[in-house]
Each structure stands twice: as structure tokens, then as C-alpha cells.
């Protein structure tokens, strides 16, 4: 997930609803996704690049935690900033603690960066600190999560995210391709009011409705990643004829794969989102992991940096800018990893693939 993030927001995701539409004033963010720009449309031309290099701009990044995914986001942003003469003053890691992220944002204010990039854990608790940063002249660009009450073009320049709707649709298509239009599916969804996962989960459910021969025989939500193993075991005990289990994100799917393997359900496949070494290793070894849908974190960071710099030049970005995604199967693990992280696939996966 975003990534291995356990948000502390409360709320229940209602699977009967067609979509989760989180609102910010009058803004329907799910609807806004349909009007989103594409990352490759955010371009800094030669004249703009010349202007940027003479401005002496600075930037800071306040992230929610640490993982290979966020490292790739950070590297994409940092390298893009540096190519345009922007000095990155500090990068913070909130260790998935909303209180620590609030403190990080307050500390960043003392440096008065011209630009601030952030994936915010809890928009409510971080809002005051972010408002102060914006009031002090820091141009804010967000990763995926909106801030309640913030207005696009006023408090923040834009939101960069993966194509949540498209990823959910692709996960459903992967299930259909494997089942050839007929089979039984279990769904382990994220039972928290969290924009990214809710949107992807709902998109998956909606897309699966297009395949009448595929039945969802079990649905169960989770809040903590460590709960998914027990959920999967209980689900298979009640429905041993399940063919595929969908799980909201990669780290949460690890417990499901472990449970299936331990309970002897070697034929049951798992479909999820994002890239993690453990599940890719299982996929490479032809285990339970069938497919995952991955975004491109390096490109997310680079796009956030470009939007922030363009905002300093007076250019306004759309509310959402989306990066592409890729369906990951055993056949393309190395190519997708390279595309996502701009780095070579880990050696252990190469060995499992026989390379």
C-alpha cells in the first residue's frame, strides 16, 4: 500500500456503495480522477528550466514512512529537483506516526523551503502545520491523499497519484483472465476510510460485475496488515472452493499467501496491488501469488517535483495528475521493477526466475 501505511483514520468502507467519494468542500475527488492529467503531460520547457536555475529555489519532503517504494518516490523527486537547480534541504520519515509527521512538518517550517512535497498520514492532524507552511510561502504538492478543507490552487498546487480506478479495473481483468470468465473469488478489502485503497477496492468490485460467471463468495475487511492471515484461513475454511483471493495491497497480501501455503491451498491464487519482494519471490517460484498491479513510484516523485516547480513559475496544474500502472506477472517481473523503481530487480528474485 501507500506503502505499508496503516492509517489511523476511522470509518467503515461500505461495499454496497458504488464508490467512495471523499469530499473536500464541494470537491468530489473520485469524480475529479476522471478529469486528471497524465504525468507525461507535465513538462518543463527549456525557457522554464532556464528561469528555474536562476531562482535559487529550495525544497523539502515530509514522507509518511520508509520503504523501497517511498525511497523511489524520494529519489525521483530529488533527482528532478537537482536537475533544475533546486536544493533539497531535508527529507523526513514519520515512521507511520501521525504525531511525528506533525512535528516533522513543524520542524521543516523553520527552514522555510520554497516547495514542500508530502504524503500525509492523517490530513486532519497535519492540516494546521501544513497551513502554516503554505502561509510562509512553501508551495505544497500532495501524494495521493487530499487534506480536508484545502482548496486546489490555493493551499496546494496539485495531487499526484496512481490511477486508482484503472488499477482496480486491471486487477479485476487479471482475475478474469485467469478464471476464463468462471470461478469463485474472495475479497479482503481495506476496512478504513482511506481514499487510495477505497477507490482501488471499489473499482475492482465494480469491474468484476462485468463478468457474471465470476462469483464473489466471501468479503471481509481488515484494518491491520497482520490480520489478513487469520482472515484468509477463516475464509478458506468456510469456502474451500475459492479460486482467487483479492487483497487490497501487497504487504497485506503477504499474510494471505502465508496462510494459503500453510493451510495447503496451493492452488488458490492471489491478486493484489504494488510491488513487494516477498510476494514477487512467491510469484517467481510459481506459488500462490498470481499477479499484482503496480504504479511507478519514481515517476510519482519526479512528477510532484515538476508540478511544484511549475507552480513557482505561476503555472497551475490540474487537481489530479496520474502516473501509469503495470500488470505484474511472472513473465515481466524484471521489466516492471525496473520501470517502477528505476533500479535492477533484487538478486534473490533473479535467482528464483532462473536468471
Secondary structure, 3 states (H helix, E strand, C coil): CCCCCCCCCCCCCCCCCCCCCCEECCEEHHHHHCCCEEHHHCCCCHHHHHHHHCCCCEEEEEECCCCHHHHHHHHHHHHHHHHCCCEEEEEEECCCCHHHHHHHHHHHHCCCCCEEEECCCCHHHHHHHHHHHHHCCCEEEEECCCCCCCCECCCECEEEEECHHHHHHHHHHHHHHHHCCCEEEEEEEECCCCHHHHHHHHHHHHHHCCCCCEEEEEEEEECCHHHHHHHHHHHHHHCCCCCEEEECCHHHHHHHHHHHHHCCCCCCEEEEECCCHHHHHHHHCCCCEEEEEECCHHHHHHHHHHHHHHHHCCCCCCCEEEECCEEECHHHHHHHHHHHHCCCCCHHHHHHHCC
